[in-house]
């Protein structure tokens, strides 16, 4: 069986193979690619405790990427999940207090995006060969902090590719910014915008869908693709770590095979938690997926009421990767919850673009609430969670993980749910040292960046990851800033196609 991929907004008769969908990134009609039928996963849960991360990833990818050979998938997996990760388990699960933490920050850029963006370049270059693709692939990405660096690290100097990353100049942490502006690779380009992430992401989507600009690119031998989780090649690898976490819990004796568990996921663009939803659809025993937001709590309101409203105050928080009001991957979930009604999904998305809001039907909301719970954490909640976890167990968590922890606690208190709770820990505390230091010391500190890193290390006594050590002597290579409406002009200049 060849599993095909269709647009959330279009006709299933225009479905593509997995490799073609990965190359395309975003559907020409503005929709996102989803499987046309349920993937068949060849994995018995009893096997999980004995499988390596690489073996779990292979089985998950094989279910979704049916036009790739086993050999091609194994080559991609082995190239991605190697010694660039500082823990041989790749994504270990640790136990602190009453919770389990799925640690997704052991890769090259110390954030969860590494798990998918280590493999995406290999999937994409393999897909290009399979489709006899002759054009140079231009990865065009907007980032709220982590995707950009992880994508550039993955695509740096990969033949046949260029990568252009736009980020909000005041909307990332000092360390995130330092990681991006010092990125090496002759094919990497980083541009700051004087705006927020939603503006960057909206403009990237518009650029993707500009037919005249696509023709201009084509004439010069280029084609856009994406490294955001709108690309199914970026989203699918994330499904693997939900299964892997379950296997580790069995191995640790925390659960028995078949027990249901909860995941609390810090959520911005909705890709990470959507991967958990796909894991559940494939048979993983998940009780609740808890959507944890910061003060930009558009998703909390949506899951409680079915009303999505992006017209609201935008907050710049200490968890910047979640400072998002338009969660792109939610479109995929809406598509599934409407019974794969592409016309209805398109209508909702066009209403969001035009009016800034939409209301799903009661039956759609009921279906969503059957799996998802949602809440948000204020800045004070976030800081208190960091302090509490550290004081109780000497385990330091970053602000995004702290949002998930705070929301998990709220959920437990309001429901008395006793299922084992896995906090999806998406970044190293060293990536947000000012926030972590302020929480641990109990007051706002002025120091930030690498100076704050040194002080955090004195507190938590955890060796500095290589990703941080290199920043102390890395040279700044990217210092371009533009207005949001000048992003396309910046691309033209970078590609020299004016």
N, C-alpha and C positions, 0 to 999 in steps of 0.2 A: 504493500500500500504506500502510495506517495501522498504525504500530507501536504495539502496546499494552503495558501494564505490569502485571505480576502480583506478588503477594506471594511472598516467599521461603518463607512458611509456609502458604500457602493455595492454594485451587483456582484454576486458570488461567481458569475460566469467569467469575470476578469481575474480570477485567482492566479497566484504565482507560486512557484516552488519556493521552498525556504531560502535557498541560496539567492534567488532573484529578489525576494522580499528584503533580505539583508542588504543587498546592494542598493536597492531603491530607497530604503530607510523610511520615508514617508510616502503614502499613497498620493498619486497625482490629484485625487479629489479632496485632499486634506485629511483623510481618515488615517487610521493606524491599522497595521496588519495584524490579523488574528487567525488562528487555525480554522479551517472550514469544518472540522470535526474534532472530536476528542482524541488526543494522542493516546497511543497504547504504550504504557510503561512496563517494560520487562524487568520488574523489580519486586521481589518478595520482601516485605518488611522484616522478616526474620533474618534476612541477609545483612541488613544495614549495619549492625554492630561490628561486623568483620570487614566491612568495605572501607577502603581509603577514600579520601575526598575525590581523587582522580577517578576512581571506579564509579562513584556515585554520579559525578558530573558526566561521565561517558554514557551511563544508562539514561540519564535525563535528556541529554542532547540527542541521543539516538532516537528517542521517542518523538522529538519535535522536528529534527532536521533529517527527514527521511530521504532526501536526495543526496545527502553526504554518505560516503562509504564509511564502514567501521574504521578503516585505516585512516581516513581523513579526519574523522572525529578524534581518534586517539592521538594523532599527531598534534592537533590543535590543543587538546587537553594537556598533553605532556609538555608542550612548549609554554603553555600559560601557567600551569601550577607546578612550578619548579622551585629552585632555591632562592628565588626573589622574595619568597614569603619567609618571614623570620621564625615561623613555627611549622614544624613538619606536618602538623595536623591541618594546616592551611586556615581552617576556621574552627578553632577549639571552643568547647563549651565549658565555662567555669561556673562554680557555685558560690554565691556570696549572700549571706542572710537567707531569706526565704525564696530567692529567685535564682534562675540560671541565666547566664549571659552568653549569648552567641557572639563571639569576638570576631568581627569582620574587618579588623584593622591591622592585620599582620602582613599586608602587601607592600608594594613599592611606594605608595603614597599615603599609607596608614589610614585608609578609609575604605568603606565597604565597596565603593565603586571599583576597586582593584579586582574583586572577584569576577566581575563581568568584563571589565575593560582590559584585563590581561589576555583574555581569549578572543575578544571581538576582532582585533586586527588579523588574527590567524584565520578566523571564520570568514572574514571579508576577503582576504587575499585568496583563500581557497575557493570561495564563491566566484571571485573574478575569473579564476582559471577555468572553473567548471562552465561558466557562461561565455567563455572566449571573449572576455571583456578587454577592450583595447584602450579605453579612455583612462586618464588619471583620475583617481577618486579623490574628491575634496571633502573631507569630513568637516561639516559645519555644525558647530555646537554652541549653545548657550549654557552657561554654568552658574549655579548658585554657590560654587566653591570647590566641590570635590570632583565632579565629573570632568571638568576641564583639565585639571592636572592629571588625573588618572588616564584620561583619553590620550593626552599628549605623551605621557610616559609609555603607553601601549603602542602608539603609532609613530613615535620618534624614529625617523630614518627608515621606516618601512617602505620598500620600493613601490612605486606606483601610487603613492598617496601623499596628500598634503592635509594638514589639519589646522583649522582656524577656529579659535575659541574666543567668545565674547563673555565678559563678566562684568557685574555691576561694581564700579570703582569703589563705592563706599559700602558694599553689601557682602563682603567676605572678611574672614578673619585675617589678621596680620600675617599669620603663618601660611594660610591658603594663598594669599596674594604673593608672598615671597616664593612659594613653590611654583606658582605659575610664571612669574616674570623672570625667573632664572632657568626655566625649562630649556634644555638643550635639544638639538635636532635641527637639521637644516630645513626640514619640511614643517616645522611647527611655528605657529603665529598666534600671538595673544593680543587681544585688543580690549581695553577697558571701555565701558560706556558710562556717561553721566546720567545714569538712570538705575532702575531696579531690575531684578531678574525677570519679572513678568514682561517688561518691555523688551528685554533681550530675546526671550523665548518667543514672544509674539512676532517680532520682526524676523527672526530666523525662519519661522513657519511661513511667513509671507514671502520671504526670499525663495524658499523651497518651491512655493507655488506660483512664482512669477514666470510664466511661460516664455516671455521675451528674454528674460535673463537666462533661462535654461538654454534657449537657442544660442545665445551669445557664448555661454560656457561650452556648449556642444561644438560650436565652430572652432573653438580653441583646444578641443580635445579633453575637456573636463566634464565630470558629472558629480553632483552633490550626493553625499550620503550623510547619515547622522550617527553620532556616538551616544546621543541621549537615549534614555530608555524608551523613547518612541520607536526605536529600532528594535525589532524582535530579536536580533542577534545579540543585543545588549541585555534584553529582559530575560530571555530563556535561561541563560547560565545561572541567574540568581535563584531559580527554582531549586537548584541542587543543594544549596546550603540549608534549606528547610528540612529536606530529607536527611541530610548528614547530621544535623542537630538532633533529630529524633533518634538516629542510631546511636549517637554518643550518650544520650540520656538512658537508653536501654543498657548500654555497656557500663555506665556508671552505677546502674542499679536504681536510678531515680524513678524509672517507670518500667512497666512490663509491655511487651509487644501487644499493640491493640489499644493501649490507654490513650485517651485524648488529652491534648495539651493546649495551652494558650500561647499566643505570640503577641507581645506588645511591640509595635513597630513605629519608630519615629518617622513621620511621613510628611513629605513635601509635594513631590511631583507624582507620587502614588505608584512608582515602579516597584519599589522594594516590597511593599505590602501586597501588590498585585501578584508578585511572584509567589507569595505565600498562598494566595487564593488559588493559583494554578496548581500548587502542590496539593492543596486540599482536594481539588477536582480530580487529581491523579490518584487519590486514595490515601493521602497522608492523614492520620487521625487528628485533625485540628478541631478543637471545640470553638474557640473564638479567635478572630483576628482583631486586635485592638489598635485602632488607628489613632496614634498619638500626635497631636499638633502642638505648636507653640501658640503665641498670642495671635498669629495669623490663622485663626481657627475656622476658616471657611469649610473645611472638611467635617469638623465637629458638628457644625450647624446642619450641613447637608445630611449626614447620617442620622441625625435626630429628626429632621423635618422633611427631607426630600427636596429642600429648596437650596439651590446653589446660587450664591450671590457674591460676585467678585467686587461689587461696588461697595467698598468698605475701607476703613483706614488701613494703611500698610505700615507694619511695624518692623523696624530693624532690630533684631534680637541677638542674643549671644549664641543662638543656634541658627546661623545664617543659611545653611543648606535647606532649611524648612521655611524660609521667608518667601513664601510663594502663595499667590492667590488664584492662580489658574493651574490646576493639577492635571497635566496632559493625559496621564495614563488612566485617569478615571473614566475617560471615554471608552476604553476597552471594557471596563467593568459594566458601564451603562449598557453597552452593546449586548453583553451576555445576559444582564438582568432584564432586558426588554424582550428576551426570547430571540436574540440575534435579529432584531428589527433595525436594519440599516437606515431606513427612511426616518424612523423615529429618533434614532441616535443622531443622525445628521441634523434633524430639526432642533434638537436640544443644543447641539454644538453651535449651530448658526445663531440661535437665540442668545447664547452666551456671548458670542462674538459681537452681535449687533446691540443687544440690550444690557448685557452684563449679568444676566441671571437666567435660570430656568427652573421649573418645578417638575419633578418626575411624578408619574402616576402612582396612586396608593399601592397597587400590586407590585410595582417595581421597588418601591421603598421597603415593602414587607420582605421581599426577597433579599434585598441588601442587608436588612437588619437581622436576617436569619443567621448570617455569618459574621457580620462586622459590628463591633461596638466602637464608640469614638468619644474622646474627650480631649481637653487641652490643658497645658501647664503654663502658668504665668512665669515671668522671669524669676519671681521669688520662689515659686514651686521648684523651678529648675535648679536654682542655686541650693535650695534646701536639700534636694535629692542628692546632689553631689556631696554635700557636707555629711549627710546622714550615712550614705553608703561608705564613705571614706572613714568616718569615725567608728562605724560599727565593724568594718572588716579590712580597713587599710587598702581598699580597692578603689582606684581613681577612675571615674567615668567622665566622658566628655559631655557637653551640654545637650547634644542630641540624644544620647543614651539616657541622660537624666530626665529629659522630657518623657521618654518611654517608661522610665521607672516611676516617675510621679503619676503618670496616667494609669499605669498598672496598679499602683496603690489605690488610686481613686476608684478604679473599677472593682477591685476586691472589696473595698469598704462598702460600696453601694450594692453589690450583688451577693456577697459572701461566697463567691465562686472559689472552690478549693483546688481546681485543676492546677497542675504544675505550670508555672509561668516562666516563659523564656523571653527575656529582654533582648531585643536585637540591638547589639552594641555596634554602632556604625562608624565610629572614629576613635582614634587614640586621644587621650587627654592632652597629649603634646601638641595636637593640632589647634587647640583652643586654650592656650595656657593662661591668658588673662582671666577668663571666666572660671577656670578650674582653680586657679590660685586665689581669686576673690572668694570663692565658695569655701575653700578649705580654711582660709584665714579669717573668714567671717566678716569681711568688710571689702569694699571696692578698692582694688589696688590700681595704681597708675601705670605700672610697668606692663609692657606687652611685647609681642614678638619674641625674638631669641633671648632677650634678657629675662622675660617671663618663663621661658622654657627652662632656663638654668634654675630658677627658683622653684618651679614645679618639681624638677628632678630631686632637689634637696628634700622636698616633702615626701614624695612617693617612692623614691629610691628604686626606680625602674630604669634600666639602661636606655639611653636615647636610641630610638630607631635610626637606621641608616638614613632614612628620608629626612630626618631632622638634622643629623650630624652634618650632612653635605651642605645644608643651608648656611652654615657659619662661614663658609668660604666661597659660596657660589656667586657668580657674576650675574648682574642684571642684564638680560638680553632683550627684553620686551618692555617698552614704555610708551606705547601708543594709546591715546584716549580719544574717543569720538562721541558725538551726540548720538542718541538712538536712531535718529532718522538718517544718519550718515553711515550706517553699518554696511549697506550695499556698496557704497563708494569705497569703503575700506577694503572690501573683498576684491573689487575691480583692481585696485592699486596693488594688493598683495599678489594677485594672479597675473598682473600685467596684461590685462585684456581690454583696456580702455581704448 
